[in-house]
Amino acid sequence: MGQGFFLLFATVSVIAALTVVVARNPVHSALALMACFLQISAIFILLEAPLLAVIQIFVYVGAIMVLFLFVIMMIDVREAVLQRFLPGGNLPALVLLVLLGVEMLVLVVRSERFSVAEPAAMRGGDGIRQLSTTLFADYLLPFEAASIILLAALVGAIVLARTEQG
């Protein structure tokens, strides 16, 4: 039963991720990204990691998506829809994306680290303590670097969206 739900959530997540890349409207792309984040949160619940699921929803769906939608609303959406990222069409990018997805799937299937039988999440109340100790002791520098990068992205978005006054 759990494997069926995992396949369902994973399939919807991959479809939403493809929609993020293929969608021409930036608002549709942001909404598909939010759907992808919610599916990943559901996978965390299946792995019996409710803390990671809640963090996924609060941080990514709550904060990051609000930032993305704020930036999208600050730019001229009609002009952004008319511009294309790849002048030759989306077919080469889609083919490359499918090839990378197949390669990743082959690597995951052949890997011994990933097992459906045992969840990768830590069990019990001690798991949350271990996770927080690992995050804020061993990986403090990458955690702080990610927060500085997000702050720089926010400042950059505000600077780019600001109109010249004078």
URPENOR-V852333 format. One line per field, one symbol per residue. phi: phi as a letter, one per 20 degrees, with the letter a starting at -180 (. if undefined). psi: psi as a letter, one per 40 degrees, with the letter a starting at -180 (. if undefined). burial: 1 if it has 24 or more other C-alpha atoms within 12 Angstrom, else 0. Layout:
phi=???
psi=???
burial=???
This chain:
phi=.ffffgfffffffffffffgfefeefffffffffffffffffffffelcffffffgfffeffefffffffffffeeffffffedfdfeoefffffffffffffffffffffefecffdfeffdnfffffffffffedfdfffffffffffffffffffffefefdq
psi=ddddddddddddddddddddddhdhdddddddddddddddddddddefgddddddddddddcddddddddddddihddddddiidhdeiedddddddddddddddddddeiedhhddhieiiiidddddddddddeddfdddddddddddddddddddddehihi.
burial=0000000011011111111111111111111111111111111111111111100110011001101110110000000000000000000000000000000000000000000000001000000000000000000000000000000000000000000000
